[in-house]
Amino acid sequence: MSGGLPADRLQRILDAVDTIEDSLGVLARKRRTVDRETYKNDSDTRDVVERRFVKTTEAALDIGTVLVVHERGHPPESNPETMQALSDIGVLSEELADEMAAAARFRNVLAHT
């Protein structure tokens, strides 16, 4: 990466990391305690799981956008492109970038339904 990140951008990344950690903790607990049938039939559980997935993905996208803008000077045009750009600049492997781009597309579906 070229030069250091400004303090406000670094703080934004740190805040997003906190969001990811919190949300992954909730998702891990749900995964251990909720079976598929309960998930399908309990709208409150589904809402928690889906919201935490959206929050996690949005935080990852926020981090990605900060890094891509820092490297390229402009944001990617879409959420999936953010993840692909992270592969292009050497932050993510191509395989992980593909998985994260799929997560970004799924986040878009959840956020708009």
N, C-alpha and C positions, 0 to 999 in steps of 0.2 A: 504494500500500500504506500501511497505517496504521502509523506507528512503525517502528523498526528491529527486525530479528530478534535475539533473544538469541544470544550467542556460541556456545552449544552447537548451536542450530538452524542457524546459519550454517556451522559446522564440518561438520555433517551434510550440508549441501548441497555444500560443497566436496569432501568425501569421495566423494559420489555423482558429482560431475563427474569426479573422477579415475577412478572405476570406468568411467564412460561412455567417457572418452577411451581408456583401456586396451582396453576391449572393442571399441570401434569400430576401433582399430588392428589388432587381431587379425582382425576380420571383413573389413576392407579387404584385408589380406594374403591371407586365404583366398579372397576374391573374385577376386583377381588370379592366384592360383596353382592353384585347384581348379576343374575343369570340372564341369558338372552330372552327368555320368556317374560321375565319381569320388565326388562328394558322395553320390549315391544308393547307391553300392556300398561305401563305406568308412564303417563305423559309427563309427570313431574320429573321423574328420573331421566327421561329422554331429553327434556328441556335443559337439565343441568349438564348432561353429557355433551349435548350439541353446543350449548353456549360455551362451555369450557374448551371444546375443540375449536370453535370460532375464535375465542380469545387467544388461544395458543397460536393458531395460524396467523392471526392479525399481528401478534407480537413478533413472530418470526419474520413476517413481511416487513414490519417496521424496521427491524434490525437490518434486513436485507436492503431495504431502500436507502437507509442511511449509508451503508457501506458502498452501494453502487453509485449513489450520488457523489460520495467522497472520491471514488475512483474515476468516474466518467464525467462528472459535472452535471448530469441530468438524470432524472428518475426513469425507470423502465416504464413502458407503456401499459403494462398489465401486471396483475399479481403473479400469474405463472411466469411471465417474462422476468420478474424480479428474481425468482429462483434460478432460472436458466442463466441470468447474468452473474449470479454468485458462482456458478460453475465456470463461466468464462473468465472471471477474475481470480479464480483459484481458491475460493473460500469453501465451496462444496464440490464433492466428486460429481461427475456427470450422473451417476446412478442416483445419488441422494437428491440432486437437483431435480431429476425427473419425478421422484417420489414427492418431493415438496411442491413441485408444480401441480401435481395431481391433487395434493391436499389443498392448495390454493384454489383450484377449480371447484373442489367440493365445498370449501368454505364459501365461495360465491353462491353456490346452490343453497346452502343452509341459510345464508344471510338474506337471501331474496325469496325465501319460501316461508 
